[in-house]
Amino acid sequence: MQIDTTRYLKLDAAPERLKDTLDIHVAEHAFLPSIDDILSDWVATIATPAFRLIRRRQGAQTRFCSIGTGVGLDALAAVEILGATRIGITDVHEDVVAAAVQNIRANLKNPDSISLEAGHGDLLEPLAPGGATPPRYDLIYENLPNIPVADAEEAASARKSAGHIPPRKEAVPPLMRRNLLALHTIALQKARDFLAPGGAALSLLGGRVPLDVFREMGRLTGYRAEILTYGWKVQTDPEEIIGGHLKQQQEGFGPYHFYRASRLAEVFANVSLEDSGENAHAIERQLAPDELGPEDALAAWRRGEAIGHTVVALLSRPL
């Protein structure tokens, strides 16, 4: 897979640290980036603008970690936009991590310009194996799946999905489980030991539940959480993801909501990145009359309508 770096990262000029064209190997178990439909791609549409805002407000984030890196595009974006020079990456599959390491090193103009720590396994555990002293990062980034499945075998069969996670044994507040935020909550709990002084965790979250739930997730895990950016994207894999939320809602979770993509484009047309987080609740109220429950959203998509959802970049700092 080849990607035009300037287009993908929406750069104003040619990349400084990355090659002009990214040559990306996609491992068997990796989720496929949506490079032909940028509005559906999390890194290009949501992570990159959040990185840019963090860089503008806080300066370079030289120590960057990605939980669940996939093909490694998030880390490459951090190198170019955040000025990261020390990178930590994890993913659950060994082949995914091996390919991501290759992708990161092969697409740098100067491969020696970064140090790279990588491992496969659960969340941050691969970076501190056997209880070793955790490395510390300025920014820990996560864009994790959220729909639980019945057992680990079923989760493995859905391993390329952005939506499915295996069962978790950790204690998670009921509000977070009900809103399908269990894995994000656990990631925040574990991230505390890996944050440098003054560091923060950046969570990308599909806004299919009320915004106040996300801030409460931060509070319940001992963070001061702020909505850094508020935006939207076209729903990836609508049959699977909307259908998964419908099934969960029928089982008593949620409720969840989606929107027609045309309405999201209209409402967000004049929303600036800089002000989107501060105005998130006002935008949410504006969109409220146009919410579609998962059953209606799935039916609309099957009729040929484009369906999307809002997206929150939640920046959480330990209290």
Secondary structure, 3 states (H helix, E strand, C coil): CEEEHHHHHCCCCCCCCECCEEECCCCCCCCCCCCCCHHHCHHHHHHHHHHHHHHHHHCCCCEEEEECCCCCHHHHHHHHHHCCCEEEEEECCHHHHHHHHHHHHHCECCHHHCEEEEEECCCCHHHCHHHCCCCCEEEEEECCCCEECCCHHHHHHCCCCCCEECCCCCCCCHHHHHCCCHHHHHHHHHHHHHEEEEEEEEEEEEECCCHHHHHHHHHHCCEEEEEEEEEEEECCCHHHHHHHHHHHHHCCCCCCCEEEHHHHHHHHCCCCHHHHCCCHHHHHHHHHHHCECHHHHHHHHHCCCCEEEEEEEEEEEEC
